[in-house]
Amino acid sequence: MVGPQGVPLPRWRLVLPILAALVAVYASVLHPWLMSWGATPAEVGAALPGDELAPRGSAFFTRGITIDAPPSAVWPWILQIGQDRGGFYSYTWLENLTGANIHNAGVIHPEWQARAIGDHVPMARPDLLGGRLEGVSHTKIVALEPERMIADTPGRFVLRPGGTRATRLLVRESIDSQGPAVTRWLAWDSMHFVMVQRMLRGIKERAEGRPLVPAGMILAARLGWVLAGAGVLVSFLARRRWWPWLSLPVAAALPALSGTGDGDAALAALLAVGITVIGALAFGRRWWAGYTLLAAIVLLVFLVAPEAYVAFGVAFDSAALVALAALVLRLRRRRATEHATAIR
């Protein structure tokens, strides 16, 4: 079965076995890996400061990262965590899709260096959804040992000296607090991991003073995102009957842009909804088998890529180059055909 211009579309009978294989890999390899990402077996099994705060018999997951800086250089960045302070050092373009209005700090602010037990740490702006999330949109500091442990911001951070300069930064959270096992295993664990691992990398790059990704690579990725957004808009505008449907990706992008000023979040919303709608309009019901497979691949990239924004941006760059090459090849073939016709 093929779509417009002969583009092949996978059938469900092909997609389902692939999805089953991906689920098996997730269950047997990826899920155990992401639950203890970066932590050694000894750290996973060790008693850490703050464990005594959890109910007896609680199960935890532990993640960790080594930072080439002493705890005294890591601690100030952790104190700044919060929507009202330095953000969460993770993917703001994902956080701001919800209108959370989070912006990561790149420097230490002295006015943000005070924390005390009982402090609230907001996870999103207070007026999000008319304030209806006020009861669940923040965490509370319940334990604090300077340069050693703090909980919960939003997880429990434990700092361990690793030699004369290095720090082992661990994040430990209770598995029991993450909801029903089925929904946690299928959705929450993976989504939470994506944000936590980027947060740990974000703290590391700030404490060490070395960016995770070179500036040139980020610039190339941003170009890829812009080209992809332009491609989505051109696809809608090139077909008059599709114009009314353009309102859907625009409606998805506007809240992120107006509520947070985050252009990357707005572009991500435009692309996510735009690609979904374009596929449905172009292929109808045949689209959903391939789309399901595409969604699984996107999730896989989020799980394994150290920096998903850059990974997707480079993929968009590659797609743009392929599209440009195809266009040039088509023009050459057309000119060759016209030339042959003229000779005859």
Summary of the structure (lengths in Angstrom):
residues: 344
radius of gyration: 23.6
end to end distance: 37.4
largest distance: 88.7
contacts: 1001
relative contact order: 0.13
helix: 62%
strand: 12%
